[in-house]
Structures are given as structure tokens and as C-alpha cells.
Amino acid sequence: MSDRLAPAALVRQNRPDDPVVMHLQRQLANAFVLHGNYKRYHWQTYGPLFRDLHLLFDEFATAVLGTLDELAERVRMIGQDPVAGPTEILELATVQPASLGTSMREMIEEADAHLLIVIREMRAAVGAATEREDPGSADVFTRFVQIHEKHEWWLRELLEKGDELP
């Protein structure tokens, strides 16, 4: 008898409360919220760095939007239904919707803080997927954490050196 699990056995292994499924669902919810936040920052940008920050937040929104489908499809691939409704998303996300009435510096600080949460969680998700012998999910988390790490680096640089931030 082979050590390989049949596809149906793999699906049954990934119950809704399985750690990998929970990580995928949480990062899918976070991606929805991050996308909305980046668009809000994009629309609310002002000041001497308007053009650069307006374009930067739109670039971030596009990048995170590009992760949504793959996260959702991975959830389906391993046998569960991805979160999609606003209530589900807000209940599951660890990233909160963007605050209103903030300065540019506060928007960047908030975006950076959210990225640090996502990066920490995605790194933990890689470990959980590896422990569960799920290289497909580990790969998704490994690739996507690099997107967020790059965005966090750019925001951190702005915060550390951004004397022009209002």
C-alpha cells in the first residue's frame, strides 16, 4: 500500500479548523482589508509627496488584489469555502479598516503597522503549512510574504527619512 494520500483524503484532512485553512482564510480576509485600506490612502493622499504616495498606494492595492484569487483558490483546492462577505472578512481579519481623518504620516504608520501584522502571520503560516506537509500552501505564503515585506520596507524608509511628510 502506498504512503500517498488519495486526493479525497487530503481534502478531508483540511477541515475548517485546520491550522493551514485558518491561516489561508485569515490572510484572504487581511488581503481584502489591505486592498480597501490602500485605496482609501490612495484617495486621501495630499501634500508635497502627493503624486508619489498616490501612485505608491495604488501600486500596493494592485499587488494585494493580485493575491486574493490565489488565496481563495488555494482554500478551495484543499476543500473549504473561502471567506468573501464583508461580515466574514471583518470578523476574521487581524488588519483593521483604515482610520479616517489622519495625516499622511499617520496613514503611512497605520499601513506599516498592518503590514507587520501580516508579515508575522504569514511567516507563522509557512511553518504551519510545512508541519502539515502542505508545500502548496507554504509556497503561497512564502511568495506573498515577500510582497508585503517589500511594501513594509518602502513604508519604513518613508517614515525614517520622510521629512516632507505632513
Secondary structure, DSSP 8 states (H G I E B T S, - for coil): --S---HHHHHHHS-TTSHHHHHHHHHHHHHHHHHHHHHHHHHH--STTHHHHHHHHHHHHHHHHHHHHHHHHHHHHTT-----SHHHHHHH-SS----SS--HHHHHHHHHHHHHHHHHHHHHHHHHHHHTT-HHHHHHHHHHHHHHHHHHHHHHHHHHH-TT--
